[in-house]
Amino acid sequence: AGSDPFESAPQEFQSKVRQGYLAQAAEVPERWLVLDGSQPQSELSREIWTKVQPLL
């Protein structure tokens, strides 16, 4: 498997992509779930499940 081109892209590119997604999330927040990836995995899992479960 080769390296991921997005992971190896310059930080400026990654920041622009992130800002684009955050702008979309701000425009239509009911369609997006923005997570803090620095949280422990158990907290992220709980937050995701809490938000997704009502949709199932």
C-alpha positions as CSV (number, residue, x, y, z in Angstrom):
1,A,0.0,0.0,0.0
2,G,1.3,3.5,-0.9
3,S,1.2,6.6,1.2
4,D,-2.0,8.5,1.6
5,P,-1.7,11.6,-0.7
6,F,-4.0,13.6,1.6
7,E,-1.9,12.8,4.7
8,S,1.3,13.8,2.9
9,A,-0.2,17.0,1.5
10,P,1.1,20.3,2.8
11,Q,-0.4,21.7,6.1
12,E,-1.8,24.7,4.2
13,F,-3.8,22.4,2.0
14,Q,-5.1,20.3,4.9
15,S,-6.1,23.5,6.7
16,K,-8.1,24.8,3.7
17,V,-9.9,21.4,3.4
18,R,-10.7,21.5,7.1
19,Q,-12.0,25.1,6.9
20,G,-14.2,24.1,4.0
21,Y,-15.8,21.3,5.9
22,L,-16.3,23.4,9.0
23,A,-17.9,26.1,6.9
24,Q,-20.3,23.6,5.5
25,A,-21.1,22.3,9.0
26,A,-21.8,25.8,10.1
27,E,-24.2,26.4,7.2
28,V,-26.2,23.2,7.7
29,P,-25.4,22.0,11.3
30,E,-28.3,19.5,11.3
31,R,-26.5,17.5,8.6
32,W,-23.0,17.5,10.1
33,L,-21.5,16.1,13.2
34,V,-18.2,17.9,14.1
35,L,-16.1,15.9,16.6
36,D,-13.1,16.7,18.7
37,G,-10.6,14.1,17.6
38,S,-8.3,14.8,20.5
39,Q,-10.8,13.2,22.9
40,P,-10.2,9.6,24.1
41,Q,-11.7,6.9,21.8
42,S,-14.2,5.9,24.4
43,E,-15.6,9.5,24.5
44,L,-15.7,9.8,20.8
45,S,-17.5,6.5,20.5
46,R,-20.1,7.6,23.1
47,E,-20.7,10.9,21.4
48,I,-21.1,9.3,17.9
49,W,-23.5,6.7,19.2
50,T,-25.5,9.3,21.1
51,K,-25.9,11.4,17.9
52,V,-26.4,8.5,15.5
53,Q,-28.7,6.2,17.5
54,P,-31.9,8.3,17.1
55,L,-31.4,8.2,13.3
56,L,-31.5,4.4,13.2
